[in-house]
């Protein structure tokens, strides 16, 4: 009887300690997300490169208005441009413009291809990847 009690006690201790060590190894690990995780710089800027429109809105004198959850009105130099999330077509008063890639609305940021800004009158993209405002 003592022998079986001793064996069962030993098995219980082994199970207990194996459970404690397993639980300790499954403990959550905290990863601190810094801004460096979210800065993505393209190797090459071309017409397909997406840019956050709100970040350059003031510098390029663009007026942007959210109409619905996925539709936006962009006004530039008195011309109107209707932008839609996940669409390659922009509606203007002069007709439709087809973009090489879709417009995206992610985390309250509207991403548009450089192609769109390069098509606006008075804006050009130079060889260094900077916008040049022409008068």
C-alpha positions in Angstrom: 0.0 0.0 0.0 2.8 2.4 0.9 4.6 1.5 -2.3 1.5 2.3 -4.5 0.9 5.6 -2.5 4.6 6.5 -3.1 4.4 5.8 -6.8 1.1 7.6 -7.3 2.5 10.6 -5.3 5.6 10.6 -7.5 3.5 10.5 -10.7 1.3 13.4 -9.4 4.5 15.5 -8.6 5.8 14.8 -12.1 2.5 15.8 -13.7 2.3 18.9 -11.6 5.9 20.1 -12.4 5.5 19.2 -16.1 2.3 21.3 -16.2 4.0 24.2 -14.4 7.0 24.3 -16.8 4.7 23.9 -19.9 2.5 26.8 -18.6 5.6 28.9 -18.1 6.9 28.2 -21.6 3.5 29.3 -23.1 3.7 32.7 -21.4 2.9 35.6 -23.8 5.7 37.6 -25.1 5.3 41.3 -25.5 6.5 43.0 -28.7 6.7 46.7 -28.6 5.7 48.2 -32.0 7.7 51.3 -32.8 7.2 53.6 -35.8 10.0 51.8 -37.6 7.7 48.8 -38.2 5.4 51.0 -40.3 7.8 53.1 -42.4 8.0 51.4 -45.8 10.1 53.2 -48.4 9.9 52.1 -52.0 13.2 51.3 -53.8 11.9 53.1 -56.9 9.2 55.7 -57.2 7.1 55.2 -60.4 3.5 55.8 -61.5 2.3 52.7 -59.6 3.7 53.9 -56.2 0.9 54.7 -53.7 1.2 57.8 -51.6 -1.0 59.0 -48.7 -3.0 61.9 -50.2 -3.7 63.6 -46.9 0.0 64.0 -46.2 0.6 66.1 -49.3 -2.8 67.7 -49.6 -1.8 71.1 -48.1 1.6 71.3 -50.0 -0.1 70.7 -53.3 -3.1 72.9 -52.5 -5.5 70.0 -52.9 -8.9 70.0 -51.2 -10.1 66.5 -50.2 -13.6 65.8 -48.9 -15.0 62.4 -47.7 -18.5 62.0 -49.0 -19.3 58.4 -48.0 -17.3 55.6 -46.4 -15.6 54.8 -49.7 -16.1 57.9 -51.9 -14.0 61.1 -51.9 -14.2 64.4 -53.7 -10.8 66.0 -54.6 -10.8 69.5 -55.8 -7.6 70.9 -57.5 -7.5 74.3 -59.3 -11.2 74.4 -59.7 -11.5 70.9 -61.2 -13.4 68.1 -59.5 -12.2 64.5 -59.2 -14.4 61.7 -57.7 -12.3 59.0 -56.1 -13.6 55.6 -54.9 -11.9 53.0 -52.7 -10.7 49.9 -54.6 -11.3 51.5 -57.9 -9.0 52.3 -60.9 -11.5 54.8 -62.4 -11.7 58.4 -61.5 -14.7 60.5 -62.5 -14.0 64.1 -63.6 -16.1 66.7 -65.3 -14.1 66.0 -68.5 -14.7 62.2 -68.4 -13.2 59.2 -66.8 -9.5 58.6 -66.1 -8.2 55.1 -65.7 -5.4 54.5 -63.2 -2.7 51.8 -63.4 -3.5 50.6 -59.8 -6.5 50.8 -57.5 -7.0 53.6 -55.0 -7.0 52.3 -51.4 -8.5 53.6 -48.2 -6.7 52.0 -45.3 -6.7 53.0 -41.6 -8.3 56.4 -42.5 -5.7 57.1 -45.1 -6.4 57.5 -48.8 -3.6 56.1 -50.9 -3.5 57.2 -54.5 -1.0 56.3 -57.2 1.7 58.8 -58.2 0.1 58.6 -61.7 -3.0 60.5 -60.5 -0.9 63.4 -59.1 1.3 63.4 -62.2 -1.9 63.9 -64.4 -3.0 67.0 -62.5 -2.3 70.2 -64.3 0.7 72.0 -63.0 2.3 69.1 -61.1 5.2 67.0 -62.3 7.3 64.3 -60.7 11.0 64.9 -61.2 13.8 62.3 -61.5 14.5 62.4 -57.8 10.9 61.4 -57.0 9.9 64.9 -55.8 6.8 66.9 -57.0 7.4 70.1 -58.8 4.6 72.7 -58.9 4.5 74.6 -62.2 2.7 77.9 -62.5 
